[in-house]
């Protein structure tokens, strides 16, 4: 598993903060080799975003940190991974959501 190494962009923290948590579809999708994962959290939470392969094996954690309410974008560079279907999971407090993405090389 990779170590935590991420770039996160925070969009409007504490200004029009979302009321609930949401995990959006990554973009672009399909992608090669970098994609953006957008998510919103409604309150201060411990946030973890994990990438899994098609067999459910954990490949990397993009972030594992406490974040304030707001909307964020995090990038995943999959240049070291083969083409295929991957899943990304957001855990923020009691909220959990999983989405599918496709890497095409």
C-alpha beads as a LAMMPS data file, in Angstrom:
LAMMPS data file: protein, C-alpha beads

105 atoms
104 bonds

1 atom types
1 bond types

-500.0 500.0 xlo xhi
-500.0 500.0 ylo yhi
-500.0 500.0 zlo zhi

Masses

1 110.0

Atoms # bond

1 1 1 0.000 0.000 0.000
2 1 1 1.243 3.482 -0.842
3 1 1 1.955 6.054 1.820
4 1 1 -0.195 9.144 2.163
5 1 1 0.822 11.656 -0.485
6 1 1 -1.877 13.945 -1.749
7 1 1 -2.800 17.308 -3.179
8 1 1 -6.097 18.670 -1.943
9 1 1 -7.908 21.766 -3.075
10 1 1 -10.370 23.262 -0.633
11 1 1 -13.265 25.120 -2.222
12 1 1 -15.043 27.735 -0.082
13 1 1 -14.446 26.362 3.421
14 1 1 -17.021 27.630 5.934
15 1 1 -18.765 29.652 3.191
16 1 1 -22.019 28.019 2.127
17 1 1 -20.870 24.837 3.861
18 1 1 -22.833 21.790 2.785
19 1 1 -25.448 20.402 5.174
20 1 1 -24.504 16.801 4.474
21 1 1 -21.668 14.708 3.130
22 1 1 -21.504 13.744 -0.555
23 1 1 -19.039 11.783 -2.688
24 1 1 -19.225 12.907 -6.318
25 1 1 -18.272 10.930 -9.408
26 1 1 -14.603 11.374 -10.260
27 1 1 -13.686 13.350 -13.358
28 1 1 -12.596 12.678 -15.920
29 1 1 -13.899 9.127 -15.970
30 1 1 -12.495 7.117 -17.690
31 1 1 -9.132 8.727 -16.999
32 1 1 -5.440 8.451 -17.866
33 1 1 -3.487 8.770 -15.590
34 1 1 -4.850 11.506 -13.259
35 1 1 -8.395 11.968 -11.993
36 1 1 -10.084 14.368 -9.566
37 1 1 -12.254 13.175 -6.698
38 1 1 -14.667 15.779 -5.357
39 1 1 -16.411 15.425 -2.011
40 1 1 -18.292 17.543 0.498
41 1 1 -18.498 17.125 4.237
42 1 1 -21.171 18.761 6.363
43 1 1 -19.246 19.095 9.620
44 1 1 -15.782 18.742 11.113
45 1 1 -14.906 15.078 10.531
46 1 1 -12.089 12.598 10.330
47 1 1 -11.924 11.991 6.579
48 1 1 -10.414 9.021 4.792
49 1 1 -10.407 8.324 1.059
50 1 1 -9.181 4.883 0.058
51 1 1 -8.623 3.373 -3.404
52 1 1 -9.412 -0.322 -3.992
53 1 1 -8.880 -2.633 -6.934
54 1 1 -11.606 -4.777 -8.484
55 1 1 -10.885 -7.583 -6.001
56 1 1 -11.384 -5.259 -3.028
57 1 1 -7.722 -4.980 -2.100
58 1 1 -6.711 -1.640 -0.637
59 1 1 -4.169 0.042 -2.914
60 1 1 -3.659 3.448 -1.369
61 1 1 -5.122 6.036 0.979
62 1 1 -5.341 9.440 -0.621
63 1 1 -6.103 11.234 2.631
64 1 1 -6.586 10.430 6.274
65 1 1 -7.026 13.695 8.117
66 1 1 -9.483 15.868 10.023
67 1 1 -11.201 18.383 7.741
68 1 1 -13.637 21.236 8.331
69 1 1 -17.027 21.384 6.649
70 1 1 -16.668 22.279 2.992
71 1 1 -16.194 20.953 -0.503
72 1 1 -12.853 19.494 -1.534
73 1 1 -11.127 18.072 -4.591
74 1 1 -8.293 15.571 -4.308
75 1 1 -6.210 14.245 -7.217
76 1 1 -5.177 10.642 -7.760
77 1 1 -2.277 9.905 -10.081
78 1 1 -2.648 6.276 -11.170
79 1 1 0.372 6.193 -13.485
80 1 1 1.821 3.255 -11.486
81 1 1 -1.336 1.137 -11.846
82 1 1 -2.610 -0.970 -14.766
83 1 1 -5.746 -0.210 -16.755
84 1 1 -8.902 -1.427 -15.089
85 1 1 -11.800 -0.723 -12.766
86 1 1 -11.090 0.823 -9.379
87 1 1 -13.238 1.923 -6.467
88 1 1 -12.813 4.913 -4.186
89 1 1 -14.366 5.091 -0.742
90 1 1 -15.043 8.182 1.358
91 1 1 -15.400 7.803 5.114
92 1 1 -16.278 11.019 6.974
93 1 1 -17.524 10.529 10.525
94 1 1 -20.521 8.193 10.214
95 1 1 -20.868 8.793 6.450
96 1 1 -19.531 6.214 3.968
97 1 1 -19.863 6.145 0.180
98 1 1 -18.167 4.209 -2.640
99 1 1 -17.921 5.022 -6.361
100 1 1 -16.413 3.239 -9.358
101 1 1 -13.852 4.671 -11.793
102 1 1 -12.059 3.360 -14.880
103 1 1 -8.381 3.799 -15.700
104 1 1 -7.553 3.435 -19.409
105 1 1 -3.946 3.543 -20.590

Bonds

1 1 1 2
2 1 2 3
3 1 3 4
4 1 4 5
5 1 5 6
6 1 6 7
7 1 7 8
8 1 8 9
9 1 9 10
10 1 10 11
11 1 11 12
12 1 12 13
13 1 13 14
14 1 14 15
15 1 15 16
16 1 16 17
17 1 17 18
18 1 18 19
19 1 19 20
20 1 20 21
21 1 21 22
22 1 22 23
23 1 23 24
24 1 24 25
25 1 25 26
26 1 26 27
27 1 27 28
28 1 28 29
29 1 29 30
30 1 30 31
31 1 31 32
32 1 32 33
33 1 33 34
34 1 34 35
35 1 35 36
36 1 36 37
37 1 37 38
38 1 38 39
39 1 39 40
40 1 40 41
41 1 41 42
42 1 42 43
43 1 43 44
44 1 44 45
45 1 45 46
46 1 46 47
47 1 47 48
48 1 48 49
49 1 49 50
50 1 50 51
51 1 51 52
52 1 52 53
53 1 53 54
54 1 54 55
55 1 55 56
56 1 56 57
57 1 57 58
58 1 58 59
59 1 59 60
60 1 60 61
61 1 61 62
62 1 62 63
63 1 63 64
64 1 64 65
65 1 65 66
66 1 66 67
67 1 67 68
68 1 68 69
69 1 69 70
70 1 70 71
71 1 71 72
72 1 72 73
73 1 73 74
74 1 74 75
75 1 75 76
76 1 76 77
77 1 77 78
78 1 78 79
79 1 79 80
80 1 80 81
81 1 81 82
82 1 82 83
83 1 83 84
84 1 84 85
85 1 85 86
86 1 86 87
87 1 87 88
88 1 88 89
89 1 89 90
90 1 90 91
91 1 91 92
92 1 92 93
93 1 93 94
94 1 94 95
95 1 95 96
96 1 96 97
97 1 97 98
98 1 98 99
99 1 99 100
100 1 100 101
101 1 101 102
102 1 102 103
103 1 103 104
104 1 104 105
